[in-house]
Amino acid sequence: MSPQKSRKAQSVSVARRTIAFTIHIFTALGGAIALLALLEAVREHWAQMFGWLGVALLIDGIDGPIARKFDVQRTLPNWSGDTLDLVVDFVTYVFVPAYAITASGLLIPVATPLLGAAIVVSGALYFADKRMKGDDNHFRGFPALWNAAAFYLFLLKPPAAIGSLLLACLVVLTFVPIKFMHPLRTARFRSFNIAAIFFWATLAIIIVTMNFVVPPPITIVFCIVGGYIMFSDTIIRMTGLART
């Protein structure tokens, strides 16, 4: 290879590594967003907290496709994008929501610290489970979506006993080998699922903007769409659509 071609190849390599590392920084930015969300939670600015968690959710939704497009794993083999993603996901999906849940005052007081600890421990174990996602891109067990669980808790404000019981059930479901779909990557009904998640996100933005004071129809539709996203595989099996 001529010196000119060698310098050109080296320049391209440096550019590729720079782009790849910038994508890692973009992923890590989710951790900084989580800190901002936590600061809002400490001040009990719940709508602002969920707003920042929504930004972190957006980053988590687009950094993976970007990383795959630029082949980040091969370009920077010494940096694990998967590990980085899990670290950021833990603080945004589990730790900050767990704080919000325990600080909300919406649970049975005696159960609150136990449930908070159970959420953090079960979430950590879930992210360490190599079986958490199957070959069909379904999650195995409740996929530690404690940001969504906290959102519904703040929106619905159920009686403390019911809220505590439902959260305890989600902790148990973390370890139950039932399937939960990945809205963006599960093959079955993928287009419809993507449309559902975008509709759900739009309603969530409206709810946050209105500081969780929304008309009942919005709440009802939001719960229906969320229920479909979480339990669609169970619905499909019950109705026999899985065989069609």
C-alpha positions as CSV (number, residue, x, y, z in Angstrom):
1,M,0.0,0.0,0.0
2,S,1.3,3.4,-0.9
3,P,2.0,6.0,1.8
4,Q,-0.9,8.1,0.5
5,K,-3.3,5.3,0.6
6,S,-2.0,4.3,4.1
7,R,-2.6,7.8,5.4
8,K,-6.1,7.8,3.9
9,A,-7.0,4.5,5.5
10,Q,-5.6,5.7,8.8
11,S,-7.7,8.9,8.6
12,V,-10.8,6.9,7.8
13,S,-10.1,4.6,10.7
14,V,-9.7,7.5,13.1
15,A,-12.9,9.0,11.8
16,R,-14.8,5.7,12.3
17,R,-13.5,5.4,15.9
18,T,-14.4,9.0,16.6
19,I,-17.9,8.4,15.4
20,A,-18.2,5.1,17.3
21,F,-17.0,6.7,20.5
22,T,-19.4,9.6,20.1
23,I,-22.2,7.1,19.9
24,H,-21.1,5.6,23.2
25,I,-21.1,9.1,24.7
26,F,-24.6,9.5,23.4
27,T,-25.7,6.3,25.1
28,A,-23.9,7.3,28.3
29,L,-25.8,10.6,28.2
30,G,-28.8,8.7,29.4
31,G,-27.0,8.4,32.8
32,A,-26.7,12.1,33.0
33,I,-30.3,12.5,32.1
34,A,-31.1,10.1,34.9
35,L,-29.3,12.4,37.4
36,L,-31.4,15.3,36.2
37,A,-34.5,13.2,36.7
38,L,-33.4,12.2,40.2
39,L,-32.8,15.9,41.2
40,E,-36.3,16.7,40.1
41,A,-37.6,13.7,42.0
42,V,-35.9,14.9,45.2
43,R,-37.7,18.2,44.8
44,E,-41.0,16.2,44.2
45,H,-41.3,17.7,40.7
46,W,-42.8,14.5,39.4
47,A,-43.9,15.7,36.0
48,Q,-40.4,17.1,35.3
49,M,-38.8,13.9,36.5
50,F,-40.9,11.8,34.1
51,G,-40.1,14.3,31.4
52,W,-36.4,13.6,31.8
53,L,-37.0,9.9,32.0
54,G,-38.9,10.2,28.7
55,V,-35.8,11.9,27.1
56,A,-33.7,8.9,28.5
57,L,-36.2,6.5,26.9
58,L,-35.9,8.3,23.6
59,I,-32.1,8.0,23.7
60,D,-32.4,4.3,24.6
61,G,-34.7,3.8,21.6
62,I,-32.4,5.2,19.0
63,D,-28.8,4.6,20.2
64,G,-29.0,0.9,19.3
65,P,-29.9,1.3,15.7
66,I,-27.4,4.0,15.3
67,A,-24.7,1.8,16.8
68,R,-25.5,-1.1,14.6
69,K,-25.5,1.2,11.5
70,F,-22.0,2.4,12.2
71,D,-20.8,-1.1,13.4
72,V,-19.6,0.3,16.7
73,Q,-19.0,-3.1,18.3
74,R,-16.4,-4.0,15.6
75,T,-14.9,-0.5,15.4
76,L,-14.3,-0.2,19.2
77,P,-14.0,-3.8,20.4
78,N,-12.5,-2.7,23.8
79,W,-15.7,-0.8,24.7
80,S,-18.8,-2.9,25.4
81,G,-21.9,-1.1,24.2
82,D,-24.1,-3.8,25.7
83,T,-22.6,-3.2,29.2
84,L,-22.9,0.5,28.8
85,D,-26.5,0.2,27.8
86,L,-27.3,-2.0,30.8
87,V,-25.7,0.4,33.2
88,V,-27.7,3.3,31.8
89,D,-30.9,1.3,31.6
90,F,-30.6,0.3,35.3
91,V,-30.5,3.8,36.5
92,T,-33.2,5.1,34.2
93,Y,-35.6,2.1,34.2
94,V,-35.0,0.9,37.8
95,F,-33.2,3.1,40.2
96,V,-34.7,6.5,39.6
97,P,-38.2,5.1,39.3
98,A,-37.7,3.1,42.5
99,Y,-36.8,6.3,44.3
100,A,-39.9,8.0,43.0
101,I,-42.1,5.1,44.0
102,T,-40.7,5.0,47.5
103,A,-40.9,8.7,47.9
104,S,-44.4,9.1,46.4
105,G,-46.4,8.5,49.6
106,L,-48.7,6.3,47.5
107,L,-47.9,3.0,49.1
108,I,-48.5,1.3,52.5
109,P,-45.8,3.0,54.7
110,V,-44.6,-0.2,56.3
111,A,-44.2,-1.9,52.8
112,T,-42.6,1.1,51.1
113,P,-38.9,0.5,51.9
114,L,-39.3,-3.3,51.3
115,L,-40.9,-2.7,47.9
116,G,-38.3,-0.1,47.0
117,A,-35.5,-2.6,47.9
118,A,-37.3,-5.4,46.1
119,I,-37.6,-3.3,42.9
120,V,-33.9,-2.4,42.9
121,V,-32.7,-6.0,43.7
122,S,-35.0,-7.7,41.2
123,G,-34.1,-5.1,38.6
124,A,-30.4,-5.7,39.1
125,L,-30.9,-9.5,38.9
126,Y,-33.0,-9.1,35.8
127,F,-30.3,-7.2,33.9
128,A,-27.7,-9.8,34.9
129,D,-29.9,-12.6,33.6
130,K,-28.5,-13.8,30.2
131,R,-32.0,-15.2,29.4
132,M,-33.7,-11.8,29.7
133,K,-34.3,-11.6,25.9
134,G,-35.0,-14.6,23.7
135,D,-34.0,-15.1,20.0
136,D,-37.5,-13.9,19.0
137,N,-36.7,-10.5,20.8
138,H,-39.3,-11.1,23.5
139,F,-38.4,-10.4,27.1
140,R,-38.5,-13.2,29.5
141,G,-40.4,-12.1,32.6
142,F,-41.4,-8.5,33.5
143,P,-38.8,-6.5,31.7
144,A,-38.0,-4.1,34.6
145,L,-40.1,-1.3,33.2
146,W,-40.3,0.4,36.5
147,N,-40.4,3.8,34.9
148,A,-43.7,2.8,33.3
149,A,-45.0,1.2,36.5
150,A,-44.2,4.4,38.4
151,F,-45.9,6.5,35.7
152,Y,-49.1,4.5,36.1
153,L,-48.9,4.7,39.9
154,F,-48.7,8.5,39.8
155,L,-51.4,8.8,37.2
156,L,-54.0,6.4,38.7
157,K,-53.1,6.9,42.4
158,P,-54.8,3.6,43.5
159,P,-55.4,2.9,47.2
160,A,-52.2,2.3,48.9
161,A,-52.9,-1.4,49.6
162,I,-53.8,-2.1,45.9
163,G,-50.8,-0.1,44.6
164,S,-48.4,-2.0,46.9
165,L,-49.9,-5.4,45.9
166,L,-49.7,-4.6,42.2
167,L,-46.0,-3.6,42.5
168,A,-45.2,-6.7,44.5
169,C,-46.8,-8.8,41.7
170,L,-44.6,-7.1,39.1
171,V,-41.5,-8.0,41.3
172,V,-42.7,-11.6,41.2
173,L,-43.3,-11.5,37.5
174,T,-39.7,-10.5,36.9
175,F,-38.8,-14.1,37.6
176,V,-41.7,-15.8,35.9
177,P,-40.8,-17.2,32.4
178,I,-43.6,-15.6,30.5
179,K,-43.0,-13.5,27.4
180,F,-43.3,-9.7,27.1
181,M,-42.9,-8.2,23.7
182,H,-40.3,-5.7,22.7
183,P,-42.5,-3.1,20.9
184,L,-39.9,-2.1,18.4
185,R,-38.2,-5.5,17.6
186,T,-40.8,-8.3,18.1
187,A,-41.6,-9.5,14.6
188,R,-45.3,-10.3,15.1
189,F,-47.6,-7.3,14.3
190,R,-44.5,-5.2,14.4
191,S,-45.9,-2.3,12.4
192,F,-49.0,-2.2,14.6
193,N,-46.9,-2.4,17.8
194,I,-44.7,0.5,16.7
195,A,-47.8,2.6,16.0
196,A,-49.1,1.6,19.5
197,I,-45.9,2.6,21.3
198,F,-45.8,6.0,19.5
199,F,-49.5,6.6,20.4
200,W,-48.7,5.6,24.0
201,A,-45.7,8.0,24.0
202,T,-47.9,10.8,22.7
203,L,-50.4,10.3,25.4
204,A,-47.6,10.1,28.0
205,I,-46.3,13.5,26.8
206,I,-49.8,15.0,27.1
207,I,-50.2,13.6,30.6
208,V,-46.8,15.0,31.7
209,T,-47.5,18.3,30.2
210,M,-50.8,18.5,32.1
211,N,-49.0,17.4,35.3
212,F,-51.0,14.2,35.5
213,V,-54.4,16.0,35.7
214,V,-56.1,14.7,32.6
215,P,-59.7,13.9,31.6
216,P,-60.8,10.3,32.3
217,P,-61.0,9.3,28.6
218,I,-57.2,10.0,28.2
219,T,-56.5,7.9,31.3
220,I,-58.7,5.0,30.0
221,V,-57.1,4.9,26.6
222,F,-53.6,5.2,28.0
223,C,-54.3,2.2,30.2
224,I,-55.7,0.2,27.4
225,V,-52.8,0.9,25.1
226,G,-50.3,0.2,27.9
227,G,-52.1,-3.1,28.7
228,Y,-51.8,-4.2,25.1
229,I,-48.1,-3.4,24.9
230,M,-47.4,-5.3,28.1
231,F,-49.7,-8.2,27.8
232,S,-50.2,-8.6,24.0
233,D,-48.5,-12.0,23.9
234,T,-50.9,-13.4,26.5
235,I,-53.8,-11.9,24.7
236,I,-52.6,-13.4,21.4
237,R,-52.3,-16.9,23.0
238,M,-55.7,-16.6,24.6
239,T,-57.4,-15.6,21.3
240,G,-55.6,-18.1,19.2
241,L,-54.1,-15.4,16.9
242,A,-50.6,-17.0,17.4
243,R,-51.7,-19.8,15.0
244,T,-52.8,-17.4,12.2
